[in-house]
């Protein structure tokens, strides 16, 4: 199966499933975590979670660097972006990153209000995951360097 849009990293996909489950639960609709994963897989055009998981793979993350293309999730919203600046913090254990998003993402979950972001600043660890989390445990920012695909 060929997909035109890049896939978020596995951590971001799992975070999307947790967000879906908690949003539905807040509305009185309860689903199992496995069902949420299946819904996320269908959203990306895959027949099931196993197929999506295989497409994303468990390959190690690439190296973060200024100018690198990254994909990931900001407050649970998937994105692709370019790293504008990268500053090492804490002896290289964390990084302050500034991103230029390819397309603006809506970072508000209310139907009657939206806030679009085209630039994002945040702190991530060496694995590209923010130590800051939303109230449901989802990292604020998850990054993965876009790997070049073989032609």
Backbone bond lengths (Angstrom), bond angles and torsions (degrees), N, CA, C in turn:
res aa  C-N    CA-C-N  psi(-1)  N-CA   C-N-CA  omega(-1)  CA-C   N-CA-C  phi
1 X - - - 1.443 - - 1.523 108.15 -
2 X 1.316 118.95 130.06 1.449 123.86 -179.66 1.521 109.86 -104.29
3 X 1.323 115.99 135.91 1.453 121.35 -179.84 1.514 109.11 -124.39
4 X 1.333 116.77 132.64 1.455 121.36 -179.06 1.520 111.63 -76.08
5 X 1.339 117.99 -37.17 1.453 120.06 -176.80 1.519 110.27 -89.75
6 X 1.344 117.01 145.22 1.455 119.78 178.76 1.529 110.46 -69.75
7 X 1.303 115.90 149.81 1.450 120.75 179.46 1.526 110.31 -92.67
8 X 1.331 117.50 142.05 1.464 119.90 174.47 1.524 109.76 -66.60
9 X 1.329 117.42 162.26 1.459 119.64 176.68 1.528 110.92 -65.90
10 X 1.311 115.51 162.96 1.457 122.22 -176.80 1.533 111.73 -55.81
11 X 1.334 117.21 -42.26 1.468 120.66 179.53 1.525 111.26 -58.87
12 X 1.323 116.60 -41.05 1.464 120.64 -179.32 1.525 111.10 -68.78
13 X 1.329 117.05 -37.42 1.466 120.57 178.06 1.523 110.82 -64.80
14 X 1.328 116.19 -42.18 1.459 119.89 178.07 1.528 110.38 -65.69
15 X 1.330 116.98 -37.68 1.468 120.72 177.36 1.529 110.47 -63.92
16 X 1.323 116.93 -38.04 1.468 120.31 177.51 1.533 110.06 -62.88
17 X 1.321 116.98 -39.76 1.466 120.28 178.64 1.528 110.61 -65.19
18 X 1.338 116.87 -41.49 1.475 119.89 177.44 1.521 110.58 -63.21
19 X 1.344 116.82 -42.12 1.469 120.90 179.01 1.523 111.07 -62.85
20 X 1.328 116.76 -43.40 1.459 121.09 178.44 1.520 110.40 -59.89
21 X 1.309 115.57 -47.38 1.461 120.45 -178.59 1.529 111.48 -61.87
22 X 1.331 117.66 -44.78 1.468 120.15 -179.17 1.522 111.75 -69.05
23 X 1.331 117.44 -35.66 1.470 120.43 177.52 1.519 110.82 -65.47
24 X 1.331 116.52 -45.35 1.459 120.26 177.91 1.530 111.14 -64.37
25 X 1.320 116.19 -39.36 1.470 120.51 179.50 1.524 110.80 -62.70
26 X 1.342 116.96 -39.65 1.462 120.88 178.45 1.527 111.69 -63.06
27 X 1.329 116.64 -25.62 1.469 121.99 178.98 1.529 111.70 -92.94
28 X 1.352 116.85 3.30 1.456 120.42 178.36 1.514 114.43 89.21
29 X 1.322 117.80 9.78 1.472 122.28 178.65 1.525 108.44 -107.80
30 X 1.307 116.90 114.23 1.452 121.38 -176.01 1.524 110.51 -103.12
31 X 1.348 115.66 129.30 1.460 121.52 175.42 1.520 108.20 -132.63
32 X 1.305 116.47 157.98 1.457 121.80 177.22 1.520 109.01 -78.05
33 X 1.334 115.47 158.41 1.461 119.64 179.67 1.530 110.98 -60.05
34 X 1.335 116.80 -39.93 1.468 120.89 178.66 1.519 112.08 -60.40
35 X 1.333 116.50 -37.27 1.466 120.20 177.95 1.530 110.42 -67.36
36 X 1.336 116.67 -38.43 1.466 120.06 177.47 1.524 110.37 -63.20
37 X 1.332 117.30 -40.53 1.468 120.71 177.52 1.526 110.93 -61.97
38 X 1.324 116.89 -40.52 1.466 120.89 178.53 1.527 111.20 -64.29
39 X 1.346 117.20 -39.50 1.464 120.69 177.32 1.529 110.90 -63.08
40 X 1.334 116.61 -41.62 1.474 120.69 178.99 1.531 109.50 -63.29
41 X 1.328 117.35 -43.00 1.467 120.70 178.62 1.526 110.53 -59.60
42 X 1.322 116.95 -44.56 1.468 120.96 179.10 1.522 111.04 -63.24
43 X 1.330 117.35 -36.17 1.467 121.72 179.00 1.530 110.88 -60.36
44 X 1.324 117.29 -34.17 1.460 121.26 179.61 1.528 112.69 -92.80
45 X 1.345 117.12 5.84 1.453 120.88 174.37 1.515 115.57 87.66
46 X 1.331 117.90 17.82 1.465 121.52 179.66 1.521 109.92 -102.72
47 X 1.325 116.39 152.14 1.465 120.77 -175.51 1.519 112.27 -69.11
48 X 1.360 117.54 -30.20 1.461 120.61 178.34 1.531 109.41 -161.66
49 X 1.342 115.21 175.60 1.459 120.75 -177.59 1.524 111.16 -62.11
50 X 1.320 118.41 -38.75 1.470 120.32 -179.05 1.524 111.81 -60.64
51 X 1.321 116.86 -39.98 1.467 120.48 179.43 1.534 110.51 -67.11
52 X 1.337 116.93 -42.50 1.467 120.17 177.87 1.522 110.55 -64.58
53 X 1.324 116.75 -44.17 1.464 121.47 179.79 1.528 110.47 -58.94
54 X 1.324 116.86 -42.62 1.462 120.98 178.69 1.528 111.19 -65.17
55 X 1.346 117.29 -37.35 1.468 120.73 179.78 1.520 111.37 -66.67
56 X 1.322 116.39 -37.18 1.469 120.62 179.16 1.512 109.81 -74.95
57 X 1.330 115.88 -41.78 1.462 120.90 178.60 1.516 112.12 76.36
58 X 1.299 114.62 172.54 1.461 121.85 179.03 1.517 110.73 -113.12
59 X 1.328 117.16 25.02 1.466 120.44 -179.30 1.522 109.71 -63.13
60 X 1.309 117.67 145.89 1.452 119.82 179.36 1.524 111.00 -64.30
61 X 1.318 115.53 151.98 1.457 121.31 179.51 1.528 110.06 -66.84
62 X 1.334 115.23 149.34 1.453 120.11 176.78 1.519 110.58 -76.69
63 X 1.296 116.64 -179.35 1.455 122.80 -179.45 1.528 109.94 -84.39
64 X 1.338 117.42 130.26 1.459 121.59 175.32 1.525 108.86 -73.79
65 X 1.325 117.20 133.41 1.461 121.98 178.99 1.528 109.01 -156.06
66 X 1.334 116.38 151.03 1.459 120.98 177.13 1.525 108.76 -58.31
67 X 1.327 116.60 133.01 1.450 122.43 -178.96 1.519 114.04 91.73
68 X 1.347 117.49 -11.78 1.470 120.62 179.43 1.517 110.58 -68.77
69 X 1.324 115.19 144.95 1.461 120.86 171.25 1.517 106.43 -84.19
70 X 1.324 115.92 133.74 1.458 121.26 177.82 1.518 109.53 -129.49
71 X 1.306 115.00 158.23 1.452 121.75 171.69 1.513 105.75 -130.51
72 X 1.303 116.15 162.90 1.451 118.60 179.79 1.504 111.67 165.06
73 X 1.331 114.86 -149.23 1.457 120.75 -178.86 1.521 109.24 -141.71
74 X 1.329 115.75 139.01 1.457 122.43 174.28 1.525 107.07 -121.50
75 X 1.330 116.48 117.35 1.465 122.42 -175.92 1.529 110.87 51.74
76 X 1.343 114.99 38.82 1.457 121.10 176.90 1.519 115.25 84.37
77 X 1.342 117.59 -2.82 1.464 120.71 -179.31 1.530 109.63 -99.18
78 X 1.340 118.11 123.64 1.466 120.27 -179.09 1.532 111.42 -68.75
79 X 1.332 116.02 149.09 1.459 121.11 179.39 1.522 110.44 -154.83
80 X 1.335 115.22 166.17 1.465 123.57 164.25 1.517 105.49 -124.84
81 X 1.330 116.69 148.48 1.461 119.90 -174.16 1.525 110.62 -159.27
82 X 1.338 114.42 173.97 1.457 123.13 173.55 1.523 107.67 -117.92
83 X 1.332 117.30 136.89 1.459 121.21 177.70 1.524 108.37 -75.74
84 X 1.357 116.26 120.33 1.464 121.84 178.85 1.524 111.94 -89.39
85 X 1.332 116.68 -39.93 1.459 120.20 177.75 1.517 109.45 -147.87
86 X 1.315 114.88 153.63 1.456 121.36 -177.29 1.523 107.56 -147.41
87 X 1.325 116.65 120.92 1.460 121.85 -178.74 1.517 109.00 -123.07
88 X 1.314 116.37 127.87 1.461 121.31 178.73 1.526 110.01 -75.18
89 X 1.327 115.91 134.71 1.465 122.61 177.75 1.522 108.76 -124.43
90 X 1.299 117.15 150.81 1.468 120.61 173.48 1.515 113.79 58.78
91 X 1.317 118.00 40.00 1.456 120.62 178.21 1.519 114.04 68.82
92 X 1.336 117.14 26.09 1.459 120.81 177.14 1.516 114.63 92.23
93 X 1.334 117.31 6.95 1.463 119.36 178.10 1.525 111.62 -82.91
94 X 1.339 116.71 -24.75 1.459 122.41 178.44 1.528 109.40 -138.29
95 X 1.332 115.63 160.98 1.454 121.37 -177.89 1.523 109.94 -137.00
96 X 1.313 116.09 138.98 1.461 121.98 170.57 1.523 104.70 -91.24
97 X 1.336 116.98 125.36 1.462 121.15 -174.10 1.523 110.07 -126.39
98 X 1.318 115.95 142.44 1.464 122.83 173.75 1.519 107.13 -119.96
99 X 1.341 116.04 128.02 1.455 121.66 -174.83 1.515 111.93 -119.66
100 X 1.331 116.95 141.39 1.470 123.14 169.53 1.524 105.93 -104.00
101 X 1.330 116.16 109.36 1.460 121.09 -178.10 1.522 110.77 -73.69
102 X 1.315 116.99 140.85 1.461 121.16 177.95 1.523 110.99 -64.92
103 X 1.328 116.88 -38.84 1.460 123.07 176.29 1.515 107.93 -135.34
104 X 1.323 116.81 142.60 1.458 120.96 179.67 1.525 110.68 -62.14
105 X 1.337 116.23 143.92 1.460 121.37 175.59 1.518 109.05 -116.33
106 X 1.325 115.90 146.71 1.454 122.26 177.64 1.522 107.75 -88.75
107 X 1.324 116.92 118.61 1.459 120.64 -174.80 1.525 112.61 -99.63
108 X 1.329 117.49 9.90 1.458 121.99 179.19 1.518 108.58 -111.73
109 X 1.322 116.83 138.74 1.462 121.27 -176.66 1.527 113.15 -98.41
110 X 1.317 118.14 6.81 1.461 120.66 -179.31 1.522 109.92 -91.04
111 X 1.334 116.68 138.18 1.461 121.45 -178.23 1.524 111.72 -68.19
112 X 1.335 118.03 -29.43 1.464 121.25 -175.16 1.525 113.63 -92.13
113 X 1.337 117.52 4.15 1.456 120.49 -177.17 1.517 108.65 -150.23
114 X 1.319 116.57 145.40 1.462 119.65 174.77 1.518 110.00 -141.62
115 X 1.315 115.50 156.77 1.456 122.96 176.95 1.524 106.77 -142.74
116 X 1.315 115.93 105.60 1.457 121.09 -177.93 1.521 109.78 -87.54
117 X 1.327 115.98 137.14 1.457 122.49 177.81 1.517 109.76 -121.15
118 X 1.329 115.61 132.72 1.461 121.88 176.64 1.535 109.76 -109.61
119 X 1.336 116.11 -20.67 1.471 122.13 176.69 1.519 108.33 -124.38
120 X 1.311 115.94 142.21 1.458 121.50 -179.68 1.518 108.79 -135.31
121 X 1.320 116.32 135.22 1.454 122.94 173.21 1.519 107.67 -118.85
122 X 1.315 116.66 141.59 1.452 119.19 179.13 1.510 111.64 -168.64
123 X 1.310 114.59 176.45 1.457 122.47 177.37 1.518 108.31 -115.73
124 X 1.335 116.11 132.95 1.463 121.90 178.08 1.522 109.51 -131.13
125 X 1.330 115.56 157.74 1.459 119.45 175.49 1.530 109.49 -85.37
126 X 1.308 117.03 -173.94 1.468 121.40 -177.72 1.527 112.54 -64.17
127 X 1.336 117.31 -16.81 1.464 121.53 178.12 1.522 111.97 -94.78
128 X 1.349 117.76 1.37 1.459 121.29 178.90 1.513 113.94 83.65
129 X 1.331 117.88 19.19 1.464 121.67 -178.13 1.517 109.94 -115.29
130 X 1.312 115.75 131.04 1.457 122.27 -179.51 1.523 111.85 -68.82
131 X 1.346 117.86 136.68 1.462 119.08 174.63 1.537 111.47 -74.09
132 X 1.329 117.67 -19.37 1.464 121.69 177.91 1.522 108.90 -82.89
133 X 1.336 116.09 140.41 1.463 121.72 -177.18 1.520 110.92 -129.54
134 X 1.322 115.53 155.46 1.460 120.66 172.86 1.526 107.98 -75.84
135 X 1.326 117.28 174.61 1.459 121.02 -177.49 1.527 112.97 -63.12
136 X 1.351 117.61 -21.28 1.467 119.48 178.24 1.532 112.80 -94.63
137 X 1.339 117.13 8.75 1.459 121.17 175.61 1.510 115.62 91.23
138 X 1.336 118.28 1.58 1.459 122.11 179.39 1.527 109.49 -78.47
139 X 1.345 118.76 130.72 1.466 119.51 176.56 1.532 110.76 -59.61
140 X 1.334 116.18 142.30 1.467 119.43 177.50 1.517 110.98 -58.90
141 X 1.327 116.47 -41.93 1.458 121.45 -174.04 1.520 109.67 -137.48
142 X 1.336 116.21 132.75 1.468 122.84 175.67 1.520 106.55 -131.60
143 X 1.336 116.61 124.79 1.468 121.88 -178.15 1.525 111.47 -119.41
144 X 1.314 115.42 148.72 1.456 122.08 172.97 1.524 106.90 -146.30
145 X 1.320 116.46 127.10 1.461 120.38 178.81 1.523 108.16 -67.16
146 X 1.330 116.06 133.05 1.464 121.04 179.53 1.524 107.85 -70.85
147 X 1.320 114.62 121.86 1.466 120.32 178.55 1.509 109.52 -85.69
148 X 1.307 116.01 139.75 1.462 120.02 178.20 1.521 108.76 -70.73
149 X 1.309 115.86 132.40 1.468 121.04 179.77 1.530 109.38 -89.54
150 X 1.312 115.38 143.01 1.465 119.89 177.56 1.522 109.67 -68.03
151 X 1.331 115.92 140.86 1.475 120.80 -179.28 1.495 110.37 -83.65
